Amino acid sequence: MNDNEQIKEIEKQTAILTISSLDNKDLAIDLVRIEPTKSGIKALADIGFHNASEEIKLKILKALLEIVEQDKKWKDDAKAAIQNMMQKKQLVIQKNWKGEFRIVTEDLTNSNFNKIAEELLNILDEKFPTSPLTTTTTPTPTILQNWAIVIGADNSLESAQWEVQESQNTNIGKSLKNKQNKQIIIFKRGGWFRTVITNFKTKDDAKNKLDEIQKQIRGSSYIVDLESWCPQDKRISKNGYEECQN
């Protein structure tokens, strides 16, 4: 994708998000369904993750299915959007018997929406099987510091590469890359292409940036210890990503 095409994609995504912010989420969904683009599908994922009711989320799922049924080339983008909408946890305010308010973490793993989304992911895989990617193996894996932050999981390398570009365009992404020598690398682990910000020397270093990364890139980002998550001796460098063998 050249610079002009990338600018157009960003403009489309911004337009969809703007329409949604004006309380026209149904219109935003319809526009993407009628004329799907990579940025439009990503915008639907953002709408579904950040501020949509369950009714709107279900409409987004239906639209994504229709988009893939019309043209299966959108399958990987649709799957990435669905995965990004599947929140595992959320912060809620509760009031105890003393009348005191506190913020607690609510587990959403088995929520109704997540179950429906997981079922749709399975349907897409069954109806539209993906051909295996052909890659070129190189002998030496990239040497990295132990701690990292996972910011995305996609079904295709192309979608993960898009995640890398989007992350690098954020303020925190630019700061980490240019000033703090952090690398955004794609790992293939458990069948998914995971976008990961690497080179944090300690867990505390990663914790210090996690909140900012969750606010600017993705709220579901989380910290991993590369030594156990994808050990150096279990990692193979391939064309565009690191493959974890564990």
C-alpha positions as CSV (number, residue, x, y, z in Angstrom):
1,M,0.0,0.0,0.0
2,N,1.5,3.3,-1.1
3,D,1.3,6.6,0.9
4,N,-1.7,7.9,-1.0
5,E,-3.7,4.7,-0.6
6,Q,-2.8,4.6,3.1
7,I,-4.0,8.2,3.6
8,K,-7.3,7.3,1.8
9,E,-7.8,4.3,4.1
10,I,-7.2,6.4,7.2
11,E,-9.7,9.1,5.9
12,K,-12.3,6.4,5.3
13,Q,-11.8,5.0,8.8
14,T,-12.0,8.4,10.3
15,A,-15.2,9.2,8.4
16,I,-16.9,6.0,9.7
17,L,-15.9,6.7,13.3
18,T,-17.1,10.2,13.0
19,I,-20.5,9.1,11.7
20,S,-20.7,6.6,14.6
21,S,-19.8,9.3,17.1
22,L,-22.8,11.4,15.9
23,D,-25.1,8.6,17.1
24,N,-25.4,7.1,13.6
25,K,-23.9,3.7,14.3
26,D,-26.5,2.0,12.1
27,L,-25.6,4.2,9.2
28,A,-21.9,3.6,9.8
29,I,-22.5,-0.2,9.7
30,D,-24.5,0.0,6.5
31,L,-21.9,2.1,4.7
32,V,-19.2,-0.5,5.5
33,R,-21.4,-3.4,4.5
34,I,-22.3,-1.7,1.1
35,E,-18.8,-0.7,0.3
36,P,-16.3,-2.7,2.5
37,T,-12.7,-1.6,2.9
38,K,-10.0,-2.7,5.2
39,S,-10.2,0.6,7.1
40,G,-14.0,0.4,7.3
41,I,-14.0,-3.0,8.8
42,K,-11.3,-1.9,11.3
43,A,-13.5,1.0,12.2
44,L,-16.4,-1.3,12.9
45,A,-14.2,-3.2,15.3
46,D,-13.3,0.0,17.1
47,I,-17.0,0.9,17.4
48,G,-17.9,-2.5,18.7
49,F,-15.0,-2.6,21.2
50,H,-15.2,0.9,22.7
51,N,-18.7,2.3,22.9
52,A,-21.4,0.1,21.4
53,S,-24.3,-1.7,23.0
54,E,-24.7,-5.4,22.6
55,E,-27.4,-4.8,20.0
56,I,-25.0,-2.7,17.9
57,K,-22.3,-5.3,18.4
58,L,-24.6,-8.1,17.1
59,K,-25.5,-5.9,14.1
60,I,-21.7,-5.5,13.4
61,L,-21.3,-9.3,13.5
62,K,-24.1,-9.7,11.0
63,A,-22.7,-7.1,8.7
64,L,-19.2,-8.8,8.8
65,L,-20.7,-12.1,7.9
66,E,-22.6,-10.6,5.0
67,I,-19.4,-8.8,3.8
68,V,-17.5,-12.1,3.7
69,E,-20.3,-14.0,2.0
70,Q,-20.3,-11.3,-0.7
71,D,-16.5,-11.6,-1.2
72,K,-14.4,-14.0,0.8
73,K,-11.3,-11.9,0.4
74,W,-12.5,-10.0,3.5
75,K,-12.5,-13.0,5.7
76,D,-9.3,-12.3,7.5
77,D,-10.2,-8.7,8.1
78,A,-13.6,-9.7,9.4
79,K,-12.1,-12.3,11.8
80,A,-9.6,-9.8,13.1
81,A,-12.4,-7.3,13.7
82,I,-14.5,-10.0,15.6
83,Q,-11.5,-11.0,17.7
84,N,-10.8,-7.4,18.6
85,M,-14.4,-6.9,19.7
86,M,-14.2,-9.9,22.1
87,Q,-13.4,-8.2,25.4
88,K,-12.2,-10.6,28.1
89,K,-12.4,-8.1,31.0
90,Q,-13.8,-4.7,31.7
91,L,-13.7,-2.3,34.6
92,V,-17.0,-1.6,36.4
93,I,-18.0,0.6,39.4
94,Q,-19.7,-1.2,42.2
95,K,-21.3,0.1,45.4
96,N,-20.9,-2.0,48.6
97,W,-23.2,-2.3,51.6
98,K,-21.5,0.7,53.2
99,G,-22.4,2.9,50.3
100,E,-18.8,3.0,49.2
101,F,-17.9,2.9,45.5
102,R,-15.0,0.8,44.1
103,I,-13.7,-0.2,40.7
104,V,-13.5,-3.9,40.0
105,T,-12.6,-6.1,37.1
106,E,-15.5,-8.0,35.6
107,D,-14.8,-11.2,33.7
108,L,-16.4,-11.2,30.2
109,T,-14.9,-14.5,28.9
110,N,-18.2,-16.3,28.9
111,S,-20.5,-13.4,28.0
112,N,-23.3,-13.9,25.6
113,F,-21.6,-11.7,22.9
114,N,-18.3,-13.6,23.2
115,K,-20.0,-16.9,22.7
116,I,-21.8,-15.7,19.6
117,A,-18.6,-14.1,18.2
118,E,-16.7,-17.4,18.8
119,E,-19.4,-19.3,17.0
120,L,-19.2,-16.9,14.0
121,L,-15.4,-17.3,13.9
122,N,-16.0,-21.0,13.6
123,I,-18.6,-20.6,10.9
124,L,-16.2,-18.4,8.8
125,D,-13.5,-21.0,9.1
126,E,-15.8,-23.8,8.0
127,K,-17.5,-21.9,5.1
128,F,-14.3,-20.2,3.9
129,P,-11.2,-22.3,4.6
130,T,-7.9,-20.4,4.3
131,S,-5.1,-21.8,2.2
132,P,-1.8,-22.2,4.1
133,L,0.7,-19.3,3.8
134,T,4.0,-20.0,2.0
135,T,6.9,-18.6,3.9
136,T,10.7,-18.5,3.7
137,T,12.6,-19.6,6.7
138,T,15.8,-17.8,7.8
139,P,18.1,-19.4,10.3
140,T,18.5,-17.0,13.2
141,P,15.6,-15.6,15.4
142,T,15.6,-12.0,16.5
143,I,17.2,-11.5,19.9
144,L,14.9,-9.5,22.2
145,Q,14.6,-8.4,25.8
146,N,12.4,-10.6,28.0
147,W,9.3,-8.5,28.5
148,A,6.7,-7.5,25.8
149,I,3.1,-6.2,25.4
150,V,0.7,-8.0,23.0
151,I,-1.5,-5.5,21.3
152,G,-3.4,-7.6,18.7
153,A,-4.2,-11.0,17.3
154,D,-5.1,-11.6,13.6
155,N,-5.8,-14.6,11.4
156,S,-3.5,-13.4,8.6
157,L,-0.1,-11.9,8.3
158,E,-1.5,-9.0,6.1
159,S,-3.9,-8.0,8.9
160,A,-1.2,-8.1,11.5
161,Q,1.1,-5.9,9.3
162,W,-1.8,-3.4,9.1
163,E,-1.9,-3.5,12.9
164,V,1.8,-2.7,13.0
165,Q,1.3,0.3,10.7
166,E,-1.6,1.6,12.7
167,S,0.2,1.2,16.0
168,Q,3.3,3.1,14.7
169,N,1.0,6.1,13.8
170,T,-0.1,6.6,17.4
171,N,1.8,9.0,19.7
172,I,2.8,6.2,22.0
173,G,3.9,4.1,19.0
174,K,6.1,6.8,17.7
175,S,7.6,7.5,21.1
176,L,8.4,3.8,21.7
177,K,10.0,3.3,18.3
178,N,12.0,6.6,18.0
179,K,13.0,7.4,21.5
180,Q,13.0,4.1,23.5
181,N,14.3,1.6,20.9
182,K,11.2,-0.6,21.2
183,Q,10.3,-2.9,18.2
184,I,6.8,-3.8,17.1
185,I,7.1,-7.4,15.9
186,I,4.7,-10.0,14.6
187,F,4.7,-13.4,16.3
188,K,2.8,-16.4,15.0
189,R,1.7,-18.4,18.1
190,G,-1.1,-20.8,18.5
191,G,-2.2,-20.3,14.9
192,W,-2.6,-16.5,15.3
193,F,-0.4,-13.6,14.1
194,R,0.1,-11.5,17.2
195,T,1.3,-7.9,17.1
196,V,3.8,-7.4,20.0
197,I,5.7,-4.4,21.3
198,T,9.0,-5.8,22.5
199,N,12.3,-4.9,24.2
200,F,11.1,-4.0,27.7
201,K,14.0,-4.9,30.0
202,T,11.8,-5.6,33.1
203,K,8.1,-6.2,33.8
204,D,7.9,-2.9,35.6
205,D,9.1,-1.1,32.4
206,A,6.3,-2.8,30.5
207,K,3.7,-2.0,33.3
208,N,4.7,1.7,33.1
209,K,3.7,1.8,29.4
210,L,0.7,-0.6,29.5
211,D,-1.9,2.0,30.5
212,E,-0.9,4.4,27.8
213,I,-0.8,1.6,25.2
214,Q,-4.3,0.4,26.2
215,K,-5.7,3.9,25.9
216,Q,-4.1,4.7,22.5
217,I,-3.8,1.3,20.7
218,R,-6.0,-1.4,22.2
219,G,-7.7,-1.7,25.6
220,S,-7.2,-5.5,25.7
221,S,-3.3,-5.3,25.4
222,Y,-1.5,-7.4,27.9
223,I,2.1,-8.1,29.2
224,V,3.9,-11.4,28.4
225,D,7.3,-12.8,29.4
226,L,8.9,-13.8,26.1
227,E,11.1,-16.3,27.9
228,S,8.0,-18.5,28.6
229,W,5.6,-17.1,26.0
230,C,7.9,-17.6,23.0
231,P,11.4,-18.7,24.1
232,Q,14.4,-17.8,22.0
233,D,15.3,-21.5,21.4
234,K,11.7,-22.2,20.3
235,R,11.5,-19.3,17.9
236,I,12.1,-19.3,14.1
237,S,12.4,-16.1,12.0
238,K,10.3,-16.3,8.9
239,N,9.4,-13.8,6.1
240,G,7.8,-11.0,8.1
241,Y,7.3,-12.6,11.4
242,E,8.7,-14.8,14.2
243,E,7.1,-18.3,14.6
244,C,6.8,-19.7,18.1
245,Q,7.4,-23.5,18.2
246,N,6.2,-24.0,21.8
